[in-house]
Amino acid sequence: MTLSAKLAPTGANDSVTVCNPYDGAVVGHVAVTSRAGIGAAVARAAVAAEAFRFSTPHERRTLLNAIADRMAGEAERLAQTVSAEMGKTITEARNEIRRAQNTLRLSGDAATFLDGEVMHCGIVEGGVDRQAVVTLVPTGVVGAITPFNYPVNLLCHKLGPALAAGNAIVVKPSPKAPLAAQMLVELCHQAGAPRDLIQIVHGGAGVAIALAEAPIDLLSFTGGAAAGLALKRASGLVRCLMELGGNDPLFVMPDADLPAAARTAVGQRYEIAGQSCAAVKKLYVHEAIAEEFTEILLAHVDAVVVGDPADPATVMGPVIDADAAAEVEARIAAACQAGATLLRGGRRGATGFDPVVVADVDPASLLMREETFGPVLSMRRFADLGAAVDEVNAAGFGLQAGVFTNDHRAIRDLTRRLRVGGVMINEGPDFRAEHVPFGGVRKSGLGREGVRIATREMSETKVVID
């Protein structure tokens, strides 16, 4: 079902069954929320927002820290749920829960620095002797739609800033991984948050559209570009913050630390089976070091342990479902038919792959042109850095990029010319710190996440002139 689909009437027995991507075992169920239920949730949130808008920064920070404390007490249960419902390795899931707690605590800190400014109005001859006091006030009700790949931390990147800014929030998690999000909302209530201030609704594309069409005041969405466009149209004049994924490159220059670049490429591509928005999806290797680097890279790829995500020894688990696996497999086959060389991988189970490395990939292929959510490194050699940058820019995505080099001229050229939201030096594009602005340009999104800037994005500017 596409995001333009209508929300069908739902009955009391409609539910989503959540299955473990690795072995197909049923993990749990959630009830689908009807259109009437979504409307009622937003109406309750509006009442709660009106009361919460007068909360102090101290009260907001206290609440966010209390939620983080509750998460800390349930960290292992949350991690086990994330691992079971979306196939993330238990090590990756534990790291996500740790980061999510940090996101909430940083959001509490951001609440105390939501500062405005004072501006004098007498700026021309004869101007009035008045001052403008500029403040940031709550927006109201935030509708938050989150993806499956980081079901807790990406929710916290919406929940934390929304509360820090004084807003209410209605959350709709991915139907592929809704269980940990449900647990988090329950922990919020246990920590003292009013039930109507933080609510959750469940379902697929139709529920997302219905939430966007409801009388919310701001829509925050993380997902694909096509879905984002459908939600933007549905939401009308409501302000939207959207992180829409990327097709992120890593450039390896002749002077690079090749082992470090190889470790980074492997670590950031095969994490959560390649299903990260800013993962290393395209690897551009200078021809002067291509042979040496490829040998080092493949040795690291061969060391990736694939298997049961519940096993702490596993490095890479499955993709989210069989449809996603089939799409990745089809893109690999099409690229190879167009002349690419399969260096590693190619063996696929129902939802699992061996790590895949494909060299000499045609930039016109889907594997290079579009975001591929799967464990595939697509490699290209280059001699002219400018031409490689032009090739990346031509694809239309612009989330993040990375480069391994100490060549100042190359760094300056890349950072000026790449049309992306962030450039990581001697690091991969998947690097992120929770308080730093994160987001992209063009097909990769609108606005920014990162708790400090997101708290401001979820506020309205108010001017009082006296």
N, C-alpha and C positions, 0 to 999 in steps of 0.2 A: 504494500500500500504506500502511495506517495504522500507527501505532506500536504498536497492539495486535496486529498480525499476528505469527504464529509465525515463528521463524527456520527456513527450509527447510534440509534437508541440503544442504551445498555440496560440490562435487567439485573436483578439482585444476584444472579448466578454467574455473571460475566467476570472472568478472571484471566490473569496472565500466569502461565506456568513457566517457572524459571528452571532451566536445566544446566547442569555442569557441561561446559563445552568439551571437556576432556573425555568423559565417559558417558555422557547423556543422562546421568542420574538426576532425578528431580530434586531440586534444592529447596523450592518453596513456591508459594503462590501469592499474588496480590490481586485485590479486587479492582476492576477497571472503574474509573470515575465517570459518571454520566455528565452530559452537558449541564444539566440542572445542578449537579453536585459541584461542578467547577464554578458556576456562577455563584452558588451559595458560599463556597470557600473564599472567593474574591470579595464578596460583600462583607463577610466576617473579618477578613483581613483589613478592609478599609476602615472599619470601626476600631480595630486594634491599632492600626497605624496612626489614627487621629489621637489616640491616647499616648502612644509611644513617642510621637514626635516631640513631646515636651520632656522626654527623659534627658538626664544630664550625661555628658561624656563619661563621667565616673560610673554611672549606672550601666551604661552600655558596655564599658570595658569589664566591669564586674560580671555581667551576664556572659560575655564571650569567654572570659577566663573560666567561669563555672562550667560552661559547656565543654571547653577543652579538658578540664579536670575529669568530667564524666567520661569523655572519650578515652582518656588515659587509663581509667579504670576498666574499660571494656575493650582495650586496644586489641587483644588477641582474638576476641570474639568477632570484632569488626573485620580484622585481617582474614580470618578463616572464612567469613562470609564473602568477602571480596574475591578471594581465591576460588571459592567454590562456584560462585555465580558467573564470573566472567573469564576464568581460566588463567588469571595472573598467578605467577609463582608465589608461594607463601612468603618468600623473601621480599619480592617486589611489593606484595600487599602490606606487609608489616612496615615497609618504608613509606608507603603511601599514607598509612594511618599516622605515622610519626610526623610527616610533613603537614598533614591536615590539622593536627593540633597546633603546630607552629603557625599555620595560616590564620587560625582563629585568634591566637594570642597577639599576633601582629596586627590583626584587624582591631582588637581592643586598643592597642597602642595608637592606631590611626585615628580612632574616635577622639582622642585627646589632642590631636593636631589638625583638626578640621577648621583651619583658620581662614578668616576673610581679610579685608583691608579697609583702610580709611583713605578716601580720595577727596582733595579739595576741588570745589567746582569753579573757583575764580581763576580760570586758566587763561582768560583773555582780558584785555583792557575793558574795564567796566563790568567785569563778571561779578556775579553775586558772591557774597561772602558766606557760602554754605559748604557743608561737608557731606559727602556720600559715604555711608557706612555699608559696606558690601559683606554679606554673610552667606553662608551655605546652609540651606535648610533641607529637611527630608523631602524626598520625592513623593512617597506614599506607599503604594503596593508594587513590589517587584515580582514579576513572573520569571521564574528561573527554570530553564530547560537544560538538562545536563546529559552528557553522553555516557557510554558504558565503560570507556577505557580507564578513567580515573573516577569511579563513582562516588568516592568520598571527598578527595581533595578538591576536585573541580566544583563540587557542591559547596565546599567551604569557601572557595574563592568567590562565590556569589552570596552565600549566607553571611559570611563575616563582614564584608563591606556593606551589605544591605543593613544589617543591624547597627554597625558602627555609624552609619549615616542617619539612623533613626527611623528606618523603614520597616514595614511588614514584608513577608515573603511567602509566596506560594510556589512550591517546588514540584517539577515534573521530571523524575529521573527516566533514563532509558528503560523501556520494558525488558531489555536484555539483561539489565543488572540493577534492579530496583530495591533489593533486599537490604543492602548496607545503608542506602539512603533512608529507607524507612526506619532502620535502627537509629540512625543519627538524629532524625527528627524526634523520635521518642526520647532520646537522651537529652535533647534540647528542653523538652517539657520537664523532664526529671530535674534538670538544672535550674528550673524556675522560670523559663520563658512561658508567657501566656500562650495557651493552645492556639488561639486565633492569630497570634503574631507570626508563628511559623507553622505552615500547613503543607501537606503533601497530597498530590493527586497522581493517579497512575493510569497508564495506557500508552497507546502508540501514537501514530501520526495525527489521527483525528483529535485526540485529547490535546496534543500540542497546539494544533490550530485553534481549538476552542479556548485554550488559555490565552493565546495571543489575541483573540477576538474579544475576550472579556474586558471589563473596564479596569485594567491594570494601568499603572502610571509609568512603568519602565519594563522592558523585556530584555533579559539577559540570556543569551543562547550560546551554547558550544556544540558544534556539529559540522555537517557538510554545507557547502556553498548553495546547492540547490534547495536544501531544506531551509537554510537561512533566508533565501529569497522568498520562498513561500510564506514563511513566518512574517517577514517584513511587510509583505503585501497584506497579510491578514491583520496585522497590528495597526495599520493605518498611520496616524500621526503620532503614535506612541514612540517615545525615544527608545532606540535599540542599541544594545551592546552585543556584538557578535564576534566570536572567535571561530572562524570557518575552516581551520586546517591549513595545511601547507604542503609544499613539494620541495622540501628543504635540501639545499646543497651543502656539501663539505668539500672545500678546495684543499688539495695537498700540493704545496709548492716545493721546488727543488731543495730548499734549505730546511725543510720541515724535519721535526723529530718523528721519523717514520714509525717506530714502535708505538709512540704515544698516539699518533694519528690513527694507526690501525686499531689499537685498543679502543679508542673513542668511537670509531666508525662501527665496530662490532658491538660495543656496549650499547650505543644509542640506537642502533638499527634493530637489534634482536630483543631489546627490552620489550616486554609484554607482546612478544611475537610481532613486532613492527607496527603496533597499533597506537602509536603516539603521534600527536599532531605535528610536533616539530622534530621528529626523528630524522636521522640521516637517511634520506631517500635517494639522493643522487650524489654520487661520489666522483668528483672531477680530479683526476690525477695528472700532474705534469708529466709529459712524455719522457723527460730526462730521468725520472726516478720510477717510472711506471712498473718496470719489471721487478725491481727490488721491493717496491712497496707491495705489489700484488703477492709476492711470495710470503712476506710477513703477514699480510692481511689474511691469507688463506690458512695459515697456521693458527691464527686466533679463531677463525671461523670453525675450524675442525675441532677446537676445544670446547665449543658450546654444547652443553649437555641438554638434550631434548627429552621431555618425558612428562611424568605426572606432576602437575603444579603443586600438589600437596607435599611432595618430597623436597626437603630443603636442599638436596643436591642438584635439583633441576634448575637450569639457567633459563630455558625458554619453554613455555607452555604452548597451547593451541591458539588459533585465532577464534573469534567469538562464535562462529557457527559454520555449518557446511556451505551455505551460500557464499559467505565471505571467502572461504577457502577456494571454492570453485572460481570465483572472480579473479583471485590472485593467480591461480593456476592458468587460467585463460590468457591473462596478460603476459605471463612468462612465455607461454607457447607462441603467442603472436609476435613477441619481440624476437624470439629465436628464429621464427620463420622469416622475419625481416632482416636477418643477418647477425643478430647478437650471438654471443658464445656463452653457453652455460658452464661456469667454472666450478660451481658447487651446488649441491641440492638437486631439487627436481622431484624427489620422492614425497608423495603426499598421502596422508591418511584421511580420515573423515574430516577432521578439523586441524590436523597437525602437519607441519612441514619440517623437513630438515632445513637449516639455514641456507638461503639461496644467494649466490653471487652470479650476476650476469654482466659480461663485459661487452664493450663496443655496441651499446644500445643506441638505436636510432632515436634522436630527440623527438621525432614525430610519433613514436609509439606511445600507446596508453601508459605503459610502464614508466616512461619518462615524462610524458606530458601532463598526466593527472596524478593526484595523490593516490598512492597504493598503500592500503592498510594491510600489510602483511610482511613477513620476514624476508624481504628481497632487497639486496644492495645492487643498484644499477650503476655500473661504472662507465666512465668515458675518459679517454685521454685527451689532453689539450696541449697546445704549444703557445697559443695566444690567449692570455688571461682576459683581455678585453672581449674577444669573441666568445669565450666561455660565459662571461657575465651577460653578454647580450642574449645568449641562448637561454640562460636561466630567467632573465627578465621577460623574454618572449612568452614563457609559459603562463604568465598572468597571475601566479600565486606570489605571495610576499610575506611570509611569516618570519622565519629567521634563517640565518646562514652561518656557517662556520668556516674558518680557514686556519691551517697550520702553516705558519711562516713567521720569521722575524724580520722580513724585508719591509721596511717602513713604507716604501713607495707602493708596494703591492697592497699593503693594508689600507693605505690612504685611497688608492684607486678603488678597491673593493667597497669600502665603507661609503664612498661618495656615489658610486654608480649602481650598486645593488639596490633594487627597489623592494626592500624588506623592512619589517619592523625592528629587527635586531641583528647585529653581526657579532659573533663570538670569536675572539682572537685566541688561537691555540686551544680551541675548545670546539665542541660540536654544536650544531644548532639546537639540540634538545636541552641545553643547559638553561635552567631557570631558577631564580631566587624568588621567594613568595612575595617580597615587598617591592620588587622591581617591575616597572611596566612591562607587560607582555601582550603582544597582539600583532596583527599584520595589516597590510595595505592591499588594495585591489581585491582579488577574489578571496583573500585570507581574512577579511573581517572589517568591523567597524568598532572604533573605540579601543580601550585597553583594559586588561586585567592587571593584577598586582595590587595588593591590598591598599596601598596609599592612594594610587591614582584612581582605583575603582571606587573607593569611598567618596571621592569627589565626583566621579562620573555618576554615582547614584544619588547625588544631591542636586538641588536647584539653587541658582544664584538669586539672591534677593537684595534689593537696594533700598535703603532708607535715606532720604536727603533732608537734612535739617539745617 
